[in-house]
Amino acid sequence: MILIHAIMYVMTFGKGLTLRQYSPFLRDKKERARRIVDAAERNSVIEGLPRFGKERKEHFMKKLTKGA
């Protein structure tokens, strides 16, 4: 729900806080990366693909936290 309000605020006014500034859990690099990996895994399972293994999750986490 917070994300929806933040997106609407930024889209409507354009000069509001960025999503990263508005949402506390997006400020922390590791937490942000974990949420991205969890969402990607969930979407993959919905599409019929297998769950990510531990090594794959660690690989994605490393890539996401390095680039953030």
TIMI-2910 file (N, C-alpha, C, CB; in pm, 1 decimal, decimal comma, always signed):
<rs>
+----------+----------+----------+----------+----------+----------+----------+----------+----------+----------+----------+----------+------+
!      n_x !      n_y !      n_z !     ca_x !     ca_y !     ca_z !      c_x !      c_y !      c_z !     cb_x !     cb_y !     cb_z ! resn !
+----------+----------+----------+----------+----------+----------+----------+----------+----------+----------+----------+----------+------+
!    +81,2 !   -118,7 !     +0,0 !     +0,0 !     +0,0 !     +0,0 !    +86,4 !   +126,1 !     +0,0 !    -92,8 !     -0,8 !   +119,4 !  Met !
!   +194,4 !   +122,8 !    +76,9 !   +284,3 !   +238,4 !    +81,7 !   +342,7 !   +264,5 !    -56,5 !   +397,6 !   +216,0 !   +184,8 !  Ile !
!   +378,5 !   +157,0 !   -126,7 !   +436,5 !   +173,2 !   -260,1 !   +339,2 !   +241,5 !   -354,2 !   +477,9 !    +38,1 !   -317,3 !  Leu !
!   +212,9 !   +203,9 !   -347,0 !   +111,9 !   +263,6 !   -434,6 !   +101,1 !   +412,9 !   -407,4 !    -25,2 !   +195,2 !   -415,0 !  Ile !
!    +96,7 !   +451,2 !   -280,6 !    +88,6 !   +593,1 !   -246,5 !   +212,9 !   +667,6 !   -293,9 !    +70,8 !   +610,9 !    -95,3 !  His !
!   +328,4 !   +606,8 !   -276,1 !   +452,9 !   +671,8 !   -317,3 !   +457,9 !   +689,8 !   -467,8 !   +573,6 !   +591,1 !   -270,4 !  Ala !
!   +419,7 !   +587,1 !   -541,4 !   +421,6 !   +595,5 !   -687,9 !   +322,9 !   +701,0 !   -735,4 !   +388,3 !   +458,4 !   -751,3 !  Ile !
!   +203,3 !   +701,4 !   -679,0 !   +103,1 !   +800,0 !   -718,6 !   +151,3 !   +940,9 !   -686,7 !    -30,6 !   +772,2 !   -648,3 !  Met !
!   +215,6 !   +958,3 !   -571,1 !   +265,6 !  +1089,9 !   -532,2 !   +370,1 !  +1139,5 !   -631,2 !   +324,6 !  +1085,2 !   -390,8 !  Tyr !
!   +465,7 !  +1054,0 !   -664,4 !   +571,8 !  +1093,0 !   -757,2 !   +515,1 !  +1115,5 !   -896,6 !   +682,1 !   +986,0 !   -761,4 !  Val !
!   +423,6 !  +1029,1 !   -940,1 !   +365,2 !  +1043,6 !  -1073,6 !   +280,9 !  +1170,8 !  -1082,7 !   +279,3 !   +920,6 !  -1108,3 !  Met !
!   +208,1 !  +1201,0 !   -978,0 !   +117,8 !  +1315,2 !   -980,9 !   +192,7 !  +1447,3 !   -976,0 !    +20,4 !  +1307,4 !   -865,8 !  Thr !
!   +286,5 !  +1458,1 !   -886,8 !   +352,6 !  +1586,2 !   -866,7 !   +491,9 !  +1593,0 !   -927,6 !   +361,1 !  +1615,4 !   -720,9 !  Phe !
!   +558,6 !  +1480,4 !   -941,3 !   +688,5 !  +1477,3 !  -1005,7 !   +802,9 !  +1536,3 !   -925,0 !   +679,8 !  +1547,6 !  -1132,6 !  Gly !
!   +771,2 !  +1607,0 !   -818,8 !   +877,1 !  +1669,3 !   -739,9 !   +880,4 !  +1614,3 !   -598,4 !   +858,7 !  +1820,2 !   -736,3 !  Lys !
!   +807,7 !  +1507,6 !   -574,8 !   +803,2 !  +1446,8 !   -442,1 !   +926,9 !  +1363,2 !   -415,8 !   +678,5 !  +1361,2 !   -427,0 !  Gly !
!   +920,9 !  +1290,7 !   -307,0 !  +1029,8 !  +1201,2 !   -271,0 !  +1041,8 !  +1089,3 !   -373,0 !  +1008,5 !  +1143,6 !   -130,5 !  Leu !
!  +1162,5 !  +1040,9 !   -391,8 !  +1178,8 !   +922,9 !   -475,8 !  +1126,7 !   +803,1 !   -398,0 !  +1328,3 !   +902,6 !   -518,2 !  Thr !
!  +1101,3 !   +695,8 !   -467,6 !  +1050,7 !   +575,9 !   -402,7 !  +1149,6 !   +526,1 !   -297,8 !  +1023,0 !   +466,2 !   -506,4 !  Leu !
!  +1277,0 !   +533,9 !   -326,8 !  +1379,9 !   +489,6 !   -232,1 !  +1379,5 !   +576,5 !   -106,1 !  +1519,1 !   +493,3 !   -298,4 !  Arg !
!  +1357,5 !   +705,5 !   -120,1 !  +1351,8 !   +794,0 !     -4,0 !  +1224,5 !   +771,7 !    +76,6 !  +1360,8 !   +939,9 !    -48,0 !  Gln !
!  +1115,0 !   +742,8 !    +10,0 !   +984,8 !   +728,6 !    +74,7 !   +971,6 !   +598,3 !   +151,5 !   +875,0 !   +737,8 !    -28,0 !  Tyr !
!  +1029,5 !   +492,3 !    +97,9 !  +1010,4 !   +359,6 !   +155,3 !  +1133,7 !   +315,2 !   +234,0 !   +979,0 !   +258,2 !    +45,1 !  Ser !
!  +1120,2 !   +297,4 !   +365,7 !  +1235,6 !   +262,0 !   +449,6 !  +1304,5 !   +132,4 !   +408,7 !  +1192,1 !   +250,7 !   +592,1 !  Pro !
!  +1228,7 !    +30,7 !   +367,1 !  +1294,1 !    -95,6 !   +334,3 !  +1368,6 !    -90,4 !   +202,4 !  +1192,9 !   -206,2 !   +330,3 !  Phe !
!  +1348,5 !    +12,8 !   +122,5 !  +1424,8 !    +25,8 !     -1,2 !  +1555,9 !   +101,4 !    +19,9 !  +1341,2 !    +96,1 !   -106,5 !  Leu !
!  +1574,1 !   +160,0 !   +135,4 !  +1698,7 !   +232,7 !   +165,0 !  +1815,2 !   +138,3 !   +190,9 !  +1679,2 !   +323,8 !   +285,6 !  Arg !
!  +1786,0 !    +24,2 !   +250,8 !  +1889,1 !    -74,3 !   +283,5 !  +1917,9 !   -160,3 !   +160,1 !  +1844,8 !   -163,3 !   +404,0 !  Asp !
!  +2042,7 !   -161,0 !   +113,3 !  +2078,8 !   -233,2 !     -9,3 !  +2046,4 !   -381,5 !     -2,0 !  +2225,9 !   -215,6 !    -38,1 !  Lys !
!  +2080,7 !   -444,4 !   +109,8 !  +2057,9 !   -588,9 !   +121,9 !  +1909,2 !   -621,9 !   +126,2 !  +2126,6 !   -643,1 !   +247,4 !  Lys !
!  +1832,0 !   -542,8 !   +198,3 !  +1687,6 !   -566,6 !   +206,8 !  +1621,9 !   -544,4 !    +70,4 !  +1623,3 !   -474,1 !   +313,0 !  Glu !
!  +1664,3 !   -440,2 !     -0,3 !  +1610,5 !   -412,1 !   -133,7 !  +1641,6 !   -527,8 !   -228,4 !  +1668,6 !   -279,8 !   -189,5 !  Arg !
!  +1765,2 !   -576,4 !   -225,0 !  +1805,1 !   -688,0 !   -311,1 !  +1727,6 !   -814,5 !   -275,9 !  +1956,1 !   -713,7 !   -299,3 !  Ala !
!  +1708,0 !   -840,3 !   -146,1 !  +1633,2 !   -958,9 !   -103,7 !  +1490,3 !   -954,4 !   -155,9 !  +1633,1 !   -970,6 !    +49,3 !  Arg !
!  +1428,1 !   -837,6 !   -149,1 !  +1290,4 !   -824,2 !   -197,4 !  +1282,7 !   -843,2 !   -348,7 !  +1233,6 !   -687,1 !   -158,8 !  Arg !
!  +1381,3 !   -794,3 !   -420,7 !  +1383,3 !   -811,6 !   -565,8 !  +1397,9 !   -959,1 !   -601,3 !  +1497,9 !   -729,7 !   -628,8 !  Ile !
!  +1490,8 !  -1028,1 !   -534,5 !  +1512,6 !  -1171,0 !   -560,7 !  +1387,7 !  -1251,4 !   -524,8 !  +1634,5 !  -1223,3 !   -480,7 !  Val !
!  +1325,0 !  -1219,3 !   -411,7 !  +1202,2 !  -1289,4 !   -371,9 !  +1091,7 !  -1271,0 !   -475,5 !  +1154,1 !  -1239,5 !   -234,9 !  Asp !
!  +1075,6 !  -1148,4 !   -524,6 !   +972,0 !  -1122,0 !   -624,8 !  +1003,2 !  -1193,7 !   -755,8 !   +958,3 !   -970,8 !   -649,3 !  Ala !
!  +1130,1 !  -1193,5 !   -795,6 !  +1168,3 !  -1262,7 !   -919,0 !  +1144,0 !  -1412,6 !   -907,3 !  +1315,9 !  -1235,8 !   -952,3 !  Ala !
!  +1176,4 !  -1469,2 !   -791,8 !  +1153,9 !  -1612,1 !   -770,7 !  +1004,4 !  -1643,7 !   -772,4 !  +1216,7 !  -1657,7 !   -637,4 !  Glu !
!   +926,9 !  -1561,7 !   -705,5 !   +781,5 !  -1581,7 !   -701,6 !   +722,5 !  -1576,0 !   -842,7 !   +714,5 !  -1475,2 !   -611,4 !  Arg !
!   +766,0 !  -1479,8 !   -922,4 !   +717,0 !  -1467,9 !  -1059,9 !   +760,6 !  -1586,9 !  -1144,7 !   +766,7 !  -1337,7 !  -1123,0 !  Asn !
!   +881,0 !  -1635,5 !  -1123,3 !   +929,8 !  -1752,0 !  -1197,4 !   +847,2 !  -1875,6 !  -1165,2 !  +1077,3 !  -1777,8 !  -1165,8 !  Ser !
!   +814,4 !  -1894,2 !  -1037,9 !   +733,8 !  -2009,6 !   -996,8 !   +594,6 !  -1999,9 !  -1058,3 !   +724,2 !  -2018,2 !   -842,1 !  Val !
!   +538,8 !  -1880,1 !  -1061,2 !   +407,4 !  -1860,6 !  -1123,4 !   +412,5 !  -1901,1 !  -1270,1 !   +361,4 !  -1713,4 !  -1109,9 !  Ile !
!   +523,9 !  -1873,9 !  -1336,5 !   +539,6 !  -1908,8 !  -1477,9 !   +572,2 !  -2056,3 !  -1498,6 !   +648,1 !  -1823,9 !  -1540,1 !  Glu !
!   +585,3 !  -2132,0 !  -1390,1 !   +609,6 !  -2275,2 !  -1400,9 !   +755,5 !  -2315,8 !  -1394,1 !   +552,8 !  -2324,5 !  -1526,8 !  Gly !
!   +842,7 !  -2223,3 !  -1362,0 !   +985,1 !  -2254,1 !  -1349,9 !  +1016,2 !  -2299,0 !  -1207,5 !  +1071,7 !  -2131,4 !  -1388,4 !  Leu !
!  +1125,2 !  -2371,5 !  -1187,6 !  +1159,2 !  -2416,8 !  -1051,7 !  +1205,8 !  -2300,2 !   -964,6 !  +1268,7 !  -2525,2 !  -1057,0 !  Pro !
!  +1200,4 !  -2321,2 !   -834,2 !  +1249,5 !  -2220,4 !   -739,5 !  +1400,2 !  -2202,5 !   -757,6 !  +1216,4 !  -2261,1 !   -592,6 !  Arg !
!  +1449,7 !  -2085,7 !   -718,7 !  +1592,8 !  -2059,9 !   -725,6 !  +1664,0 !  -2142,2 !   -619,0 !  +1622,9 !  -1908,8 !   -707,8 !  Phe !
!  +1778,4 !  -2196,1 !   -654,5 !  +1861,8 !  -2264,4 !   -556,1 !  +1938,3 !  -2162,5 !   -473,2 !  +1959,2 !  -2362,0 !   -625,0 !  Gly !
!  +2002,2 !  -2209,8 !   -368,1 !  +2078,1 !  -2121,8 !   -278,6 !  +2188,3 !  -2048,1 !   -355,0 !  +2139,2 !  -2202,8 !   -162,6 !  Lys !
!  +2257,8 !  -2120,4 !   -443,4 !  +2366,9 !  -2058,9 !   -519,8 !  +2315,7 !  -1949,2 !   -612,3 !  +2441,1 !  -2164,9 !   -601,1 !  Glu !
!  +2201,5 !  -1973,4 !   -675,8 !  +2143,7 !  -1875,2 !   -768,0 !  +2100,3 !  -1750,0 !   -690,9 !  +2022,9 !  -1936,5 !   -844,7 !  Arg !
!  +2037,7 !  -1770,5 !   -574,4 !  +1996,5 !  -1655,9 !   -492,3 !  +2117,9 !  -1573,7 !   -450,3 !  +1918,8 !  -1703,5 !   -367,5 !  Lys !
!  +2224,2 !  -1642,1 !   -407,2 !  +2346,1 !  -1571,8 !   -366,1 !  +2406,4 !  -1494,4 !   -483,4 !  +2449,2 !  -1671,4 !   -309,7 !  Glu !
!  +2402,6 !  -1553,8 !   -602,2 !  +2453,9 !  -1487,8 !   -722,6 !  +2375,8 !  -1358,7 !   -750,0 !  +2445,2 !  -1583,0 !   -844,7 !  His !
!  +2243,1 !  -1368,3 !   -747,7 !  +2160,0 !  -1250,4 !   -772,0 !  +2181,2 !  -1144,1 !   -664,4 !  +2012,5 !  -1290,0 !   -778,0 !  Phe !
!  +2188,9 !  -1187,8 !   -538,5 !  +2210,1 !  -1093,0 !   -428,9 !  +2342,8 !  -1019,1 !   -446,3 !  +2207,2 !  -1166,0 !   -292,9 !  Met !
!  +2445,9 !  -1093,3 !   -484,0 !  +2577,7 !  -1032,9 !   -503,7 !  +2572,9 !   -930,2 !   -616,5 !  +2683,1 !  -1141,3 !   -534,6 !  Lys !
!  +2508,4 !   -966,3 !   -726,8 !  +2497,9 !   -874,9 !   -841,0 !  +2418,8 !   -749,5 !   -805,0 !  +2432,0 !   -945,7 !   -959,8 !  Lys !
!  +2307,9 !   -768,2 !   -734,4 !  +2222,1 !   -654,5 !   -701,0 !  +2285,6 !   -561,4 !   -598,3 !  +2089,2 !   -703,8 !   -649,0 !  Leu !
!  +2353,5 !   -616,6 !   -498,8 !  +2413,8 !   -530,3 !   -397,0 !  +2540,6 !   -463,0 !   -449,0 !  +2445,5 !   -611,2 !   -270,9 !  Thr !
!  +2608,4 !   -526,6 !   -542,8 !  +2728,4 !   -466,8 !   -601,6 !  +2691,1 !   -346,5 !   -687,3 !  +2805,4 !   -570,6 !   -685,9 !  Lys !
!  +2584,9 !   -359,7 !   -765,0 !  +2545,7 !   -253,2 !   -856,4 !  +2466,1 !   -141,2 !   -792,2 !  +2467,0 !   -310,4 !   -967,0 !  Gly !
!  +2419,7 !   -162,1 !   -668,9 !  +2332,5 !    -61,3 !   -605,0 !  +2411,7 !    +52,3 !   -545,4 !  +2247,5 !   -125,3 !   -496,7 !  Ala !
+----------+----------+----------+----------+----------+----------+----------+----------+----------+----------+----------+----------+------+
</rs>
